[in-house]
Amino acid sequence: MVIEALRGIDLEVRAGEFVVVAGPSGSGKTSLLNLLGCLDEPDGGEARVAGRDVATLTAGEKTRLRRRQLGFVFQSFNLLPVLSAFENVEYPLWIDGVPRAERRRRAEEALVAVGLGDRLRHRPDQLSGGERQRVSLARALVHAPVAILADEPTANLDSRTAASIVDLLARMNAERGTTFLFATHDSAIVERAPRTVRLRDGLVVDDVSRERP
């Protein structure tokens, strides 16, 4: 039995856009982000990221693309519990061989940018859910990616905290020109998005752009 997670999709996200991908569970939101994040490969058709067909990339090229051009924000935060907020944000730069002084400067700047300049030394278990998600965003931003893929990043947060996270994402998009692709089923978030792509059963059923407030 073949299950088609996505089928017949023709979608372009331009540099600097803030796009919400909406739809119920099982609609294909995560599958779409996994394709664009070079975590999965399409069985047919073509998926291009930064102009490159992901199916033609070697494993090493995909790793470098994820490390240097893409940022990821997840529903479950995916922070290392034994590391401080600062160390969690610094860690991907350490993996990438960035010199110590440079990675420390960039990690601190990223945390200050998301409003956590006074929480650098706190571990994840000492932070609220909203603060942990801000650490995740700082980690995604620290290497200045061209795009950030966010998979249901507000699902574990209360509505007020979720709104503040969306405001922060929108501000980062406006100030830095970073492309955001944000998967959610939260209608309150969908209503605030400048562009909403709706999925159902692996198909794009709507693609609506609106002026920013």
Summary of the structure (lengths in Angstrom):
residues: 213
radius of gyration: 17.0
end to end distance: 45.9
largest distance: 53.5
contacts: 638
relative contact order: 0.21
helix: 39%
strand: 18%
